[in-house]
Amino acid sequence: EVQLVESGGGSVQTGGSLRLSCVTSEITFDECSIGWFRQAPGKEREGVSYVGTRDGSTWYGDSVKARFTISSDNAKSTVYLQMDSLNAEDTAVYYCAAACRGVDTVVIGGPEEYDYWGQGTQVTVSS
């Protein structure tokens, strides 16, 4: 059974940092694009950052560029999202997702492009 398990969420003050982890199992990790999405109350789920685990290609949403960094550890089948300079607009549930249909580079698209999902981890930023 495919599993994606997120961790690292929590509460932080404006300007603080958090590091999210997504541990995956039962997928061919180096043939996937792994993405971080987020959903705030009353808003649609949006893409935050994605990584192609085979070639290391990445994509960032405009609102997180220069603040967030995505990375993958293929030996551990794990993807990380380092989040710096957090602000209130970053408050949301963060989800890890995987697209693994013979993927050899980052898949840039909406949630419909990703097949497997974790349960999410809450990130709350307060002033």
TITOR-847595 format. One record per residue (C-alpha): residue in one letter; z, y, x. Coordinates in steps of 0.2 Angstrom, whole numbers, padded with zeros to 4 digits, always signed. Layout:
% TITOR-847595
aZYX...
END
This chain:
% TITOR-847595
e+0000+0000+0000v-0005+0017+0007q+0010+0028+0009l+0011+0046+0015v+0029+0053+0017e+0033+0071+0020s+0049+0078+0028g+0055+0094+0036g+0055+0105+0021g+0070+0116+0017s+0076+0134+0015v+0073+0147+0028q+0074+0166+0029t+0059+0177+0030g+0052+0177+0047g+0059+0159+0051s+0051+0143+0055l+0049+0125+0049r+0040+0110+0055l+0034+0098+0042s+0029+0080+0046c+0018+0068+0037v+0020+0049+0042t+0006+0038+0035s+0005+0020+0033e-0009+0007+0028i-0023+0019+0032t-0035+0019+0047f-0028+0035+0053d-0041+0039+0066e-0055+0039+0052c-0046+0051+0041s-0045+0069+0037i-0026+0074+0034g-0023+0089+0024w-0008+0100+0019f-0008+0107+0002r+0005+0118-0007q+0009+0122-0025a+0020+0136-0031p+0027+0137-0049g+0013+0142-0061k-0001+0141-0048e-0014+0129-0043r-0013+0118-0029e-0021+0126-0014g-0026+0120+0003v-0016+0126+0018s-0023+0117+0033y-0032+0101+0037v-0036+0091+0053g-0049+0078+0057t-0039+0064+0066r-0054+0058+0076d-0061+0074+0083g-0046+0085+0082s-0056+0098+0071t-0045+0109+0061w-0046+0121+0046y-0033+0134+0040g-0032+0144+0024d-0034+0163+0026s-0016+0166+0021v-0009+0155+0035k-0020+0158+0050a-0011+0163+0066r+0005+0158+0058f+0004+0139+0055t-0002+0126+0067i-0008+0108+0062s-0008+0094+0074s-0009+0075+0074d-0001+0061+0084n-0013+0046+0082a-0001+0034+0091k+0012+0038+0077s+0000+0040+0063t+0008+0056+0059v+0003+0074+0056y+0013+0090+0059l+0013+0107+0051q+0022+0120+0062m+0025+0135+0051d+0030+0151+0059s+0033+0169+0052l+0037+0162+0035n+0037+0174+0020a+0041+0173+0002e+0023+0169-0003d+0025+0153+0007t+0038+0146-0005a+0030+0130-0013v+0030+0112-0014y+0020+0106+0001y+0010+0090+0000c+0002+0079+0013a-0015+0071+0008a-0028+0060+0016a-0046+0058+0014c-0052+0041+0023r-0069+0037+0017g-0077+0034+0034v-0072+0052+0039d-0075+0057+0057t-0071+0076+0056v-0061+0087+0046v-0064+0087+0027i-0065+0105+0021g-0063+0106+0002g-0051+0106-0013p-0038+0093-0018e-0052+0083-0026e-0059+0078-0009y-0042+0069-0004d-0038+0052-0011y-0020+0048-0006w-0005+0060-0008g+0013+0061-0004q+0027+0066-0015g+0029+0083-0008t+0043+0093+0001q+0050+0109-0005v+0049+0124+0006t+0059+0140+0000v+0058+0156+0010s+0071+0170+0005s+0074+0187+0011
END
